[in-house]
Amino acid sequence: MNIRKHAPSSLLSLFLCFGVLLCASRTLAVIDTASPVINSISVVGTNLDFVATLPAGVASGMLEMRPTLEGTWQSAATLNIPPSGGMVEFLIPMPAWPSAFFRLNIMMQATTNTSAASRISEELQFVAVPPLGPDSANTNEAVFHFKGMVDGSDRIIIRRQGALWEHRNWAWPRGAVTVNGAQWNPSEINYMTTTGAVPFLPEKYDLLSPRLELITNRDVVTLERTNDALIIYLDDTPPGAALNEFKIHFPLVSSQPKPEQASPEATLKIAAVIDGSDLLKITATEATWKHRAWGKPRWVTLNDVSWNLWQTNVLSNTGTNRFLPEGVDFSTAKIVKRQGRDLATMWSDDGALWINFADNPNGADAYELDISFGH
């Protein structure tokens, strides 16, 4: 077993946000839980939309706010919570401040066996910044410029409305990270968006056709597309923390639709035991494996074709080793299944697939990634 990280210090966690008046609320489902939890936040027009899970038996509750980590908590909104608890959705106005910290504070009803007691959710920071836009180098693209120390596994989910930071393994980033020069303080989950009605990434920029520019990193920085978001994965498997700096360039939306190409339907199943970080590049003619850190992968297969990386890091897509049919259009690649305790992701372009694995926890784990083509 490789012991490669130090245990994290005390963890911050959950959610956020902002407002003065509660605009609306509705119960979605009944889920009994011990403490209040803010599950998600999204931007709806000029409001912030929260989903929170609350225990049964709440007498009263409020959303609390403070402008800084050292500030005094103040009431931001009073919540109308049903006695049965469960998942509750509520809206509050968008913040006027550029940054604030939020938490839920509820008072439980007294019973014959217990007295009334307060329960508090964990806090998170909300940051408001100007919309992404061009930098001086190129006025035809928007830029997301990240700089910060990374120690473990993190991901950033960028949507039109904002960017969500989620911490996965080991210590959260040391010190503040910055995005386009704006400070984004680390904690378990953070949300960055814009004030006003202008989206974080304006519609004229293409969310799903970005270009990654690596400036400084020692392990994994990679991207993944979804239907409505771009995911940035940051995985630093060596001991300690390291500086990561990169830019995501979002081009203008093209007025010319991409021509469709005929592609045979196919599935590629990649399986391996991963202990560290690895990069796999697949083209029509071959697969090339680049091992980065810790133990070399074992039990590697591509569509049941066994691959001994101790003998060679290149596998030709021919003869008994053929793992993909001819004519596959890599731009149609989609992840249909993934397994593993940390990172297994894929990025495609017209001529290749780039698959990243990273296993930050101690030891190794079995990973599997199923990719479909031509659907």
Helices and strands as residue ranges (DSSP letters): E 24-29, E 37-44, E 47-54, E 58-66, E 74-79, E 86-93, E 99-108, E 118-120, E 124-128, E 141-150, E 153-158, E 162-169, E 177-179, E 182-184, E 189-193, E 211-216, E 220-225, E 230-235, E 242-251, E 266-282, E 286-302, E 305-307, E 314-316, G 319-321, G 330-332, E 334-339, E 343-348, E 353-358, E 365-373
